[in-house]
Amino acid sequence: MTFSPREQVDILKAWLALTLMFVFVVHRGFTFNPQIIGKYFFVIGLGFVLHELAHKLVAQRYGFWAEFRSDDRLLMMSLAMAYLTGFFFAAPGAVWWHGPASQKEAGMISLAGPVTNIAIAFMCLGVISLAGTLPPALLNLLRLSFQINAFLAFFNLLPIFVLDGAKIIKIYPIAWGVCIATAGFLAFLI
């Protein structure tokens, strides 16, 4: 997998913006605490970057050109919204791909991101189950990673036109139902 200079900048921009959005919402505004920002930067990187890389990897496995592009206007609007209201739209950009994809291929490319977040959330739960042997700082990081990945999976599976869920529900409605139910359970019931 290769990354153009533009793609590297766009991923980093979106990663930083999404990190700040979560910090603004969870900590009610801006708090310049390097430890808090570092923790969110790591966890958002794990969830957001791996989500987007999963889309890219699957698209490239099918032989398509694929690169992440940030949506700078939406990033700025979401940052302002997160800071001012405590809510934001977590769509800092997307992997764009080109090629003569079948419906099956397009569906698999769309599924790859949310399934990655669900897998990360389950891995975090598995490690959390060892809570008695983990240092408290690691346990807190795993809990945060679990929560953010469950949220990212659920959010991206919503059947809204720009999100993965809108594409998946048309191509793989049963897989979409299983995934959104699983992500919803993880995000809201656990």
ROSE-4610 file (N, C-alpha, C; in Angstrom, 1 decimal, always signed):
// ROSE-4610
residu = [M/M/M/T/T/T/F/F/F/S/S/S/P/P/P/R/R/R/E/E/E/Q/Q/Q/V/V/V/D/D/D/I/I/I/L/L/L/K/K/K/A/A/A/W/W/W/L/L/L/A/A/A/L/L/L/T/T/T/L/L/L/M/M/M/F/F/F/V/V/V/F/F/F/V/V/V/V/V/V/H/H/H/R/R/R/G/G/G/F/F/F/T/T/T/F/F/F/N/N/N/P/P/P/Q/Q/Q/I/I/I/I/I/I/G/G/G/K/K/K/Y/Y/Y/F/F/F/F/F/F/V/V/V/I/I/I/G/G/G/L/L/L/G/G/G/F/F/F/V/V/V/L/L/L/H/H/H/E/E/E/L/L/L/A/A/A/H/H/H/K/K/K/L/L/L/V/V/V/A/A/A/Q/Q/Q/R/R/R/Y/Y/Y/G/G/G/F/F/F/W/W/W/A/A/A/E/E/E/F/F/F/R/R/R/S/S/S/D/D/D/D/D/D/R/R/R/L/L/L/L/L/L/M/M/M/M/M/M/S/S/S/L/L/L/A/A/A/M/M/M/A/A/A/Y/Y/Y/L/L/L/T/T/T/G/G/G/F/F/F/F/F/F/F/F/F/A/A/A/A/A/A/P/P/P/G/G/G/A/A/A/V/V/V/W/W/W/W/W/W/H/H/H/G/G/G/P/P/P/A/A/A/S/S/S/Q/Q/Q/K/K/K/E/E/E/A/A/A/G/G/G/M/M/M/I/I/I/S/S/S/L/L/L/A/A/A/G/G/G/P/P/P/V/V/V/T/T/T/N/N/N/I/I/I/A/A/A/I/I/I/A/A/A/F/F/F/M/M/M/C/C/C/L/L/L/G/G/G/V/V/V/I/I/I/S/S/S/L/L/L/A/A/A/G/G/G/T/T/T/L/L/L/P/P/P/P/P/P/A/A/A/L/L/L/L/L/L/N/N/N/L/L/L/L/L/L/R/R/R/L/L/L/S/S/S/F/F/F/Q/Q/Q/I/I/I/N/N/N/A/A/A/F/F/F/L/L/L/A/A/A/F/F/F/F/F/F/N/N/N/L/L/L/L/L/L/P/P/P/I/I/I/F/F/F/V/V/V/L/L/L/D/D/D/G/G/G/A/A/A/K/K/K/I/I/I/I/I/I/K/K/K/I/I/I/Y/Y/Y/P/P/P/I/I/I/A/A/A/W/W/W/G/G/G/V/V/V/C/C/C/I/I/I/A/A/A/T/T/T/A/A/A/G/G/G/F/F/F/L/L/L/A/A/A/F/F/F/L/L/L/I/I/I]
num = [1/1/1/2/2/2/3/3/3/4/4/4/5/5/5/6/6/6/7/7/7/8/8/8/9/9/9/10/10/10/11/11/11/12/12/12/13/13/13/14/14/14/15/15/15/16/16/16/17/17/17/18/18/18/19/19/19/20/20/20/21/21/21/22/22/22/23/23/23/24/24/24/25/25/25/26/26/26/27/27/27/28/28/28/29/29/29/30/30/30/31/31/31/32/32/32/33/33/33/34/34/34/35/35/35/36/36/36/37/37/37/38/38/38/39/39/39/40/40/40/41/41/41/42/42/42/43/43/43/44/44/44/45/45/45/46/46/46/47/47/47/48/48/48/49/49/49/50/50/50/51/51/51/52/52/52/53/53/53/54/54/54/55/55/55/56/56/56/57/57/57/58/58/58/59/59/59/60/60/60/61/61/61/62/62/62/63/63/63/64/64/64/65/65/65/66/66/66/67/67/67/68/68/68/69/69/69/70/70/70/71/71/71/72/72/72/73/73/73/74/74/74/75/75/75/76/76/76/77/77/77/78/78/78/79/79/79/80/80/80/81/81/81/82/82/82/83/83/83/84/84/84/85/85/85/86/86/86/87/87/87/88/88/88/89/89/89/90/90/90/91/91/91/92/92/92/93/93/93/94/94/94/95/95/95/96/96/96/97/97/97/98/98/98/99/99/99/100/100/100/101/101/101/102/102/102/103/103/103/104/104/104/105/105/105/106/106/106/107/107/107/108/108/108/109/109/109/110/110/110/111/111/111/112/112/112/113/113/113/114/114/114/115/115/115/116/116/116/117/117/117/118/118/118/119/119/119/120/120/120/121/121/121/122/122/122/123/123/123/124/124/124/125/125/125/126/126/126/127/127/127/128/128/128/129/129/129/130/130/130/131/131/131/132/132/132/133/133/133/134/134/134/135/135/135/136/136/136/137/137/137/138/138/138/139/139/139/140/140/140/141/141/141/142/142/142/143/143/143/144/144/144/145/145/145/146/146/146/147/147/147/148/148/148/149/149/149/150/150/150/151/151/151/152/152/152/153/153/153/154/154/154/155/155/155/156/156/156/157/157/157/158/158/158/159/159/159/160/160/160/161/161/161/162/162/162/163/163/163/164/164/164/165/165/165/166/166/166/167/167/167/168/168/168/169/169/169/170/170/170/171/171/171/172/172/172/173/173/173/174/174/174/175/175/175/176/176/176/177/177/177/178/178/178/179/179/179/180/180/180/181/181/181/182/182/182/183/183/183/184/184/184/185/185/185/186/186/186/187/187/187/188/188/188/189/189/189/190/190/190]
x = [+0.9/+0.0/+0.9/+0.7/+1.4/+0.5/+1.2/+0.4/+1.1/+0.3/+0.8/+1.0/+1.8/+2.0/+0.7/-0.2/-1.5/-2.3/-2.3/-3.1/-2.5/-1.2/-0.6/-1.0/-1.0/-1.4/-2.9/-3.8/-5.2/-5.5/-4.8/-5.1/-4.7/-3.5/-3.1/-4.0/-4.5/-5.4/-6.7/-7.3/-8.5/-8.3/-7.2/-6.9/-6.8/-6.1/-6.0/-7.3/-8.1/-9.4/-10.3/-10.4/-11.3/-10.8/-9.5/-9.1/-9.6/-9.4/-9.9/-11.4/-12.2/-13.6/-14.0/-13.4/-13.7/-13.3/-12.1/-11.7/-12.7/-13.1/-14.1/-15.4/-15.9/-17.2/-17.0/-16.0/-15.9/-15.5/-14.6/-14.1/-14.7/-15.8/-16.6/-15.8/-15.2/-14.4/-13.0/-12.1/-10.7/-10.0/-9.2/-8.4/-7.0/-6.0/-4.7/-3.9/-4.3/-3.6/-3.0/-1.6/-1.0/-1.3/-1.5/-1.8/-3.2/-4.2/-5.5/-5.5/-4.9/-4.8/-4.1/-3.0/-2.2/-3.0/-3.8/-4.6/-5.6/-6.3/-7.3/-6.7/-5.5/-4.8/-4.5/-4.0/-3.7/-5.0/-6.0/-7.3/-8.0/-8.1/-8.7/-7.9/-6.6/-5.7/-6.0/-6.1/-6.4/-7.8/-8.8/-10.1/-10.3/-10.1/-10.3/-9.3/-8.0/-7.0/-7.2/-7.4/-7.5/-8.8/-9.9/-11.2/-10.9/-10.3/-10.0/-9.0/-8.0/-7.0/-7.7/-8.7/-9.4/-10.2/-10.8/-11.5/-10.5/-9.3/-8.3/-7.7/-7.4/-6.8/-7.8/-9.0/-10.0/-10.1/-10.2/-10.3/-9.1/-7.9/-6.7/-6.6/-7.1/-7.1/-7.9/-9.0/-9.8/-9.1/-8.0/-7.3/-7.6/-8.3/-8.7/-7.7/-7.7/-6.9/-7.7/-7.1/-7.8/-6.9/-7.5/-6.8/-7.8/-7.3/-8.1/-8.0/-9.2/-9.3/-10.1/-9.5/-10.3/-11.2/-12.3/-13.3/-13.0/-12.2/-11.8/-12.9/-13.9/-15.1/-15.9/-16.1/-16.8/-16.0/-14.7/-13.8/-13.9/-13.8/-13.9/-15.3/-16.3/-17.7/-17.9/-17.4/-17.5/-16.7/-15.5/-14.7/-15.4/-16.0/-16.7/-17.9/-18.6/-19.8/-19.5/-18.4/-18.0/-17.6/-16.9/-16.5/-17.6/-18.5/-19.6/-20.8/-21.1/-22.4/-22.2/-21.0/-20.8/-21.2/-21.6/-22.0/-21.2/-21.0/-20.3/-20.7/-20.4/-20.6/-19.3/-19.1/-17.8/-17.6/-17.4/-17.1/-16.0/-14.8/-13.7/-13.2/-13.7/-13.3/-13.6/-13.0/-13.4/-12.3/-12.2/-11.4/-12.1/-11.5/-12.0/-11.4/-12.2/-11.6/-12.2/-11.5/-12.0/-11.7/-12.7/-12.5/-13.9/-13.9/-15.2/-15.7/-16.2/-16.5/-17.9/-18.0/-19.3/-20.0/-21.3/-22.0/-21.3/-21.0/-20.4/-19.1/-18.2/-17.0/-17.2/-18.1/-18.5/-19.0/-19.8/-20.3/-19.2/-18.3/-17.2/-16.3/-16.0/-15.2/-15.9/-17.2/-17.9/-18.0/-18.1/-18.2/-16.9/-15.8/-14.4/-14.2/-14.6/-14.3/-15.1/-16.4/-17.2/-16.8/-16.6/-16.2/-14.9/-14.0/-12.7/-12.9/-13.8/-14.1/-14.8/-15.7/-16.3/-15.3/-14.4/-13.3/-12.4/-12.0/-11.2/-12.0/-13.3/-14.1/-14.1/-14.3/-14.3/-12.9/-11.8/-10.5/-10.3/-10.7/-10.6/-11.3/-12.6/-13.4/-12.6/-12.0/-11.3/-10.1/-9.4/-8.3/-8.8/-9.9/-10.5/-10.9/-11.3/-11.7/-10.6/-9.4/-8.2/-7.9/-9.0/-8.8/-8.0/-8.1/-7.4/-5.9/-5.4/-3.9/-3.4/-4.3/-3.8/-3.6/-2.6/-2.5/-3.7/-4.1/-5.3/-5.2/-4.0/-3.9/-4.2/-3.7/-4.0/-5.4/-6.0/-7.4/-8.3/-8.0/-8.7/-8.6/-7.4/-7.1/-7.9/-8.0/-8.7/-10.2/-10.7/-12.1/-12.5/-11.6/-11.9/-11.8/-10.9/-10.8/-12.0/-12.5/-13.7/-14.9/-15.1/-16.2/-16.1/-15.0/-14.8/-15.0/-14.4/-14.6/-16.0/-16.7/-18.1/-19.0/-18.7/-19.4/-19.1/-17.8/-17.4/-18.1/-18.2/-18.9/-20.3/-21.0/-22.4/-22.7/-22.0/-22.2/-22.0/-20.9/-20.7/-21.7/-22.4/-23.4/-24.8/-24.9/-26.2/-26.5/-27.7/-28.0/-28.2/-27.2/-27.3/-26.4/-26.8/-26.2/-24.7/-24.0/-22.5/-21.8/-22.5/-21.9/-21.9/-21.1/-21.0/-22.3/-23.1/-24.3/-25.3/-25.3/-26.2/-25.9/-24.6/-24.2/-24.4/-24.0/-24.1/-25.5/-26.5/-27.9/-28.5/-28.1/-28.6/-28.0/-26.8/-26.1/-26.2/-25.9/-25.9/-26.8/-28.2/-29.0/-28.9/-28.7/-28.6/-27.3/-26.2/-24.9/-25.0/-25.7/-25.8/-26.6/-27.7/-28.5/-27.7/-27.0/-26.2/-25.1/-24.4/-23.4/-23.9/-25.0/-25.5/-26.1/-26.7/-27.2/-26.0/-25.0/-23.8/-23.2/-23.0/-22.4/-23.2/-24.6/-25.5/-25.4/-25.4/-25.3/-24.0/-22.9/-21.6/-21.6/-22.2/-22.1/-23.1/-24.2/-25.3/-25.7/-25.4/-25.9/-24.8/-23.6/-22.5/-22.0]
y = [-1.2/+0.0/+1.2/+2.1/+3.4/+4.6/+5.7/+6.9/+8.1/+8.8/+10.0/+11.1/+12.1/+13.2/+13.8/+14.0/+14.7/+13.8/+12.5/+11.6/+11.6/+11.6/+11.7/+12.9/+14.1/+15.3/+15.3/+14.7/+14.7/+13.7/+12.6/+11.7/+12.4/+13.0/+13.6/+14.8/+15.6/+16.7/+16.2/+15.1/+14.6/+13.9/+13.2/+12.6/+13.6/+14.7/+15.8/+16.4/+16.7/+17.4/+16.5/+15.2/+14.3/+14.1/+14.1/+14.1/+15.3/+16.5/+17.7/+17.6/+17.1/+17.1/+16.2/+15.1/+14.2/+14.9/+15.5/+16.2/+17.3/+18.1/+19.2/+18.6/+17.5/+17.0/+16.4/+15.5/+14.8/+15.7/+16.6/+17.5/+18.9/+19.1/+20.3/+21.5/+21.5/+22.7/+22.2/+23.2/+22.9/+22.8/+21.7/+21.6/+21.3/+22.1/+21.8/+21.0/+19.8/+18.8/+17.8/+17.8/+16.9/+15.4/+15.1/+13.7/+13.3/+14.1/+13.9/+13.9/+14.9/+15.0/+13.8/+13.4/+12.3/+11.0/+10.8/+9.6/+9.5/+10.7/+10.7/+10.5/+11.1/+11.0/+9.6/+8.8/+7.4/+6.6/+6.8/+6.0/+6.4/+7.6/+8.0/+7.5/+7.5/+6.9/+5.5/+4.8/+3.3/+3.1/+3.9/+3.6/+4.3/+5.5/+6.3/+5.8/+5.8/+5.5/+4.1/+3.1/+1.7/+1.5/+2.3/+2.2/+2.6/+3.7/+4.2/+3.3/+2.8/+1.9/+0.6/+0.2/-1.0/-0.8/+0.3/+0.7/+0.6/+1.3/+1.4/+0.1/-0.8/-2.1/-2.9/-3.0/-3.8/-3.3/-2.0/-1.4/-1.8/-1.7/-2.0/-3.5/-4.3/-5.8/-6.1/-5.4/-5.5/-4.9/-4.3/-3.7/-2.2/-1.5/-0.2/+0.8/+2.0/+3.1/+3.6/+3.9/+4.3/+5.2/+6.3/+7.3/+8.0/+8.3/+9.1/+10.6/+11.2/+12.7/+13.3/+14.3/+15.0/+16.0/+16.3/+17.3/+18.5/+19.4/+20.5/+21.4/+21.6/+22.5/+21.8/+20.5/+19.7/+19.6/+19.5/+19.4/+20.7/+21.8/+23.1/+23.3/+23.0/+23.1/+22.2/+20.9/+20.0/+20.4/+20.9/+21.4/+22.5/+23.5/+24.6/+24.1/+23.2/+22.6/+21.9/+21.1/+20.3/+21.3/+22.3/+23.3/+24.1/+24.5/+25.4/+24.7/+23.5/+22.8/+21.5/+20.9/+19.6/+18.4/+18.7/+17.7/+17.9/+16.9/+17.0/+15.9/+16.1/+15.1/+14.4/+13.2/+12.5/+12.0/+12.8/+12.4/+13.4/+13.2/+14.1/+13.9/+12.9/+12.6/+11.2/+10.7/+9.3/+8.8/+7.5/+6.9/+6.9/+7.6/+7.7/+6.6/+5.8/+4.8/+4.8/+4.4/+4.3/+3.0/+2.5/+1.2/+0.7/-0.3/-0.9/-1.9/-1.5/-2.4/-3.0/-4.2/-4.9/-4.4/-4.7/-4.4/-5.1/-6.4/-7.1/-6.4/-6.0/-5.4/-4.0/-3.2/-2.0/-2.2/-3.2/-3.5/-3.9/-4.7/-5.2/-4.1/-3.1/-2.0/-1.1/-1.0/-0.2/-0.9/-2.2/-2.9/-3.0/-2.9/-3.0/-2.1/-0.8/+0.1/-0.1/-0.2/-0.5/-1.9/-2.9/-4.2/-4.1/-3.3/-3.1/-2.5/-1.4/-0.8/-1.8/-2.6/-3.7/-4.6/-5.1/-6.0/-5.4/-4.1/-3.5/-3.4/-3.0/-3.0/-4.3/-5.4/-6.7/-7.1/-6.7/-7.0/-6.3/-5.0/-4.2/-4.9/-5.4/-6.1/-7.3/-8.0/-9.2/-8.9/-7.9/-7.5/-6.9/-6.2/-5.6/-6.7/-7.9/-9.0/-9.4/-9.1/-9.4/-8.2/-7.5/-6.2/-6.4/-7.5/-7.7/-7.6/-7.9/-7.9/-6.7/-5.8/-4.6/-3.4/-2.6/-1.3/-0.4/+0.4/+1.3/+2.2/+2.7/+3.6/+2.8/+1.6/+0.8/+0.4/+0.1/-0.3/+0.9/+2.1/+3.3/+3.5/+3.3/+3.5/+2.5/+1.3/+0.2/+0.5/+1.0/+1.3/+2.5/+3.5/+4.6/+4.1/+3.2/+2.7/+1.9/+1.1/+0.3/+1.2/+2.3/+3.2/+3.9/+4.4/+5.2/+4.3/+3.1/+2.2/+1.7/+1.4/+1.1/+2.2/+3.4/+4.6/+4.8/+4.7/+4.9/+3.9/+2.6/+1.6/+1.9/+2.2/+2.5/+3.7/+4.8/+6.0/+5.8/+5.1/+4.9/+3.9/+3.1/+2.2/+2.8/+4.1/+4.7/+4.9/+4.6/+4.7/+6.1/+6.9/+8.3/+8.4/+9.1/+9.1/+9.1/+9.8/+9.9/+8.8/+8.1/+7.2/+5.8/+4.9/+3.5/+2.8/+3.0/+2.3/+2.5/+3.6/+3.9/+3.0/+2.7/+1.8/+0.4/+0.0/-1.4/-1.9/-1.1/-1.5/-1.9/-1.3/-1.6/-2.8/-3.2/-4.3/-5.5/-5.4/-6.5/-6.1/-6.1/-5.7/-6.6/-7.8/-8.7/-8.4/-8.3/-8.0/-6.6/-5.7/-4.3/-4.5/-5.2/-5.4/-6.0/-7.1/-7.7/-6.7/-6.0/-5.1/-3.9/-3.3/-2.2/-2.6/-3.8/-4.3/-4.6/-5.2/-5.5/-4.2/-3.2/-1.9/-1.2/-1.2/-0.5/-1.1/-2.5/-3.2/-2.7/-2.7/-2.4/-0.9/+0.0/+1.4/+1.9/+1.2/+1.8/+0.8/-0.4/-1.4/-1.8/-1.8/-2.3/-1.1]
z = [+0.0/+0.0/+0.0/-0.9/-1.0/-0.7/-0.4/+0.0/-0.7/-1.5/-2.1/-1.1/-1.3/-0.4/+0.0/-1.0/-0.7/+0.3/+0.0/+0.9/+2.3/+2.5/+3.8/+4.6/+3.9/+4.5/+4.9/+4.0/+4.2/+5.4/+5.5/+6.6/+7.9/+7.9/+9.2/+9.6/+8.6/+8.8/+9.5/+8.8/+9.3/+10.7/+10.9/+12.2/+13.3/+13.0/+14.0/+14.3/+13.3/+13.4/+14.2/+13.9/+14.6/+16.0/+16.3/+17.7/+18.5/+17.9/+18.6/+18.8/+17.8/+17.9/+19.1/+19.3/+20.4/+21.7/+21.8/+23.0/+23.3/+22.3/+22.6/+23.2/+22.6/+23.1/+24.4/+24.6/+25.9/+27.0/+26.7/+27.8/+27.8/+27.1/+27.0/+26.7/+25.5/+25.1/+24.9/+24.8/+24.6/+25.9/+26.1/+27.2/+26.7/+26.9/+26.4/+27.4/+27.4/+28.3/+27.4/+27.2/+26.3/+26.5/+27.7/+28.0/+27.5/+27.6/+27.1/+25.6/+25.0/+23.6/+23.0/+23.6/+23.1/+23.2/+24.3/+24.4/+23.3/+23.1/+22.0/+20.6/+20.4/+19.1/+18.8/+19.8/+19.7/+19.4/+20.2/+20.0/+18.7/+18.4/+17.1/+15.9/+16.1/+15.0/+14.8/+15.9/+15.8/+15.1/+15.5/+14.9/+13.6/+13.4/+12.2/+11.1/+11.4/+10.3/+9.9/+10.8/+10.4/+9.6/+10.0/+9.2/+7.8/+7.6/+6.2/+5.4/+6.1/+5.5/+5.1/+5.8/+5.4/+4.1/+4.0/+2.7/+1.5/+1.8/+0.8/+0.4/+1.4/+1.2/+0.3/+0.7/-0.1/-1.5/-1.7/-3.0/-3.8/-3.2/-4.0/-4.2/-3.3/-3.6/-4.8/-5.1/-6.3/-7.5/-7.3/-8.4/-8.8/-7.8/-8.1/-7.5/-8.1/-7.5/-6.3/-5.1/-3.9/-3.1/-2.7/-1.8/-0.9/+0.3/+1.2/+0.9/+0.9/+0.7/+1.9/+2.5/+3.6/+2.9/+3.7/+3.3/+4.2/+3.7/+4.6/+5.1/+4.2/+4.6/+5.7/+5.6/+6.6/+7.9/+7.7/+8.9/+9.7/+9.1/+9.8/+10.4/+9.7/+10.2/+11.4/+11.3/+12.4/+13.6/+13.4/+14.5/+15.3/+14.5/+15.1/+15.9/+15.3/+15.9/+17.2/+17.2/+18.3/+19.5/+19.1/+20.2/+20.7/+19.9/+20.3/+20.9/+20.4/+20.8/+21.5/+21.3/+22.0/+21.1/+19.8/+18.9/+17.6/+16.8/+15.5/+14.6/+13.3/+12.3/+12.0/+12.4/+12.3/+10.9/+9.9/+8.5/+8.0/+8.4/+8.0/+6.6/+5.9/+4.5/+4.2/+3.1/+2.7/+1.8/+1.6/+0.6/-0.7/-1.7/-3.0/-3.8/-4.6/-5.4/-6.8/-7.8/-9.1/-9.8/-10.5/-11.2/-11.5/-12.4/-12.8/-11.8/-10.7/-9.6/-9.8/-9.4/-9.4/-8.1/-8.0/-6.7/-5.5/-5.7/-4.6/-4.2/-5.1/-4.8/-4.1/-4.6/-3.9/-2.5/-2.3/-1.0/+0.0/-0.5/+0.3/+0.7/-0.2/+0.1/+1.2/+1.1/+2.1/+3.4/+3.4/+4.7/+5.4/+4.7/+5.3/+6.5/+6.4/+7.4/+8.7/+8.7/+9.9/+10.5/+9.7/+10.2/+11.0/+10.5/+11.2/+12.6/+12.6/+13.9/+14.9/+14.4/+15.2/+15.7/+14.9/+15.3/+16.4/+16.2/+17.2/+18.5/+18.5/+19.7/+20.4/+19.7/+20.3/+20.8/+20.1/+20.6/+22.0/+22.0/+23.3/+24.4/+24.1/+25.1/+25.6/+24.7/+25.1/+26.0/+25.7/+26.6/+27.9/+27.9/+29.1/+30.0/+29.5/+30.4/+31.3/+30.9/+31.8/+32.8/+33.1/+33.9/+35.1/+35.8/+37.1/+36.9/+35.7/+35.5/+34.7/+34.3/+33.6/+34.4/+34.1/+34.8/+34.5/+35.5/+35.3/+34.0/+33.7/+32.6/+31.3/+31.1/+30.0/+29.9/+31.0/+31.1/+30.6/+31.0/+30.6/+29.1/+28.6/+27.2/+26.3/+26.8/+26.1/+26.2/+27.3/+27.4/+26.4/+26.4/+25.4/+24.0/+23.7/+22.3/+22.0/+22.9/+22.7/+22.4/+23.2/+23.1/+21.7/+21.4/+20.1/+18.9/+19.0/+17.8/+17.7/+18.8/+18.7/+18.1/+18.6/+18.1/+16.6/+16.2/+14.7/+13.9/+14.3/+13.5/+13.4/+14.5/+14.4/+13.6/+13.8/+13.0/+11.6/+11.2/+9.7/+9.1/+9.9/+9.4/+9.2/+9.7/+9.5/+8.0/+7.6/+6.1/+5.6/+5.9/+5.4/+4.2/+3.2/+1.8/+1.7/+2.6/+2.4/+3.3/+4.1/+5.0/+4.4/+4.9/+4.4/+4.5/+5.5/+5.7/+4.5/+3.9/+2.7/+1.6/+1.4/+0.3/+0.7/+1.9/+2.3/+2.3/+2.8/+3.0/+1.7/+0.6/-0.8/-1.3/-1.0/-1.6/-0.7/+0.6/+1.5/+2.7/+2.5/+3.6/+4.9/+4.7/+5.9/+6.6/+5.9/+6.5/+7.2/+6.6/+7.2/+8.5/+8.5/+9.7/+10.8/+10.5/+11.6/+12.1/+11.2/+11.6/+12.4/+12.0/+12.7/+14.1/+14.1/+15.4/+16.4/+15.9/+16.7/+17.2/+16.2/+16.6/+17.6/+17.4/+18.3/+19.7/+19.7/+21.0/+21.7/+21.0/+21.6/+22.0/+21.2/+21.5/+22.6/+22.6/+23.5/+24.7/+24.6/+25.6/+26.5/+26.1/+27.0/+27.7]
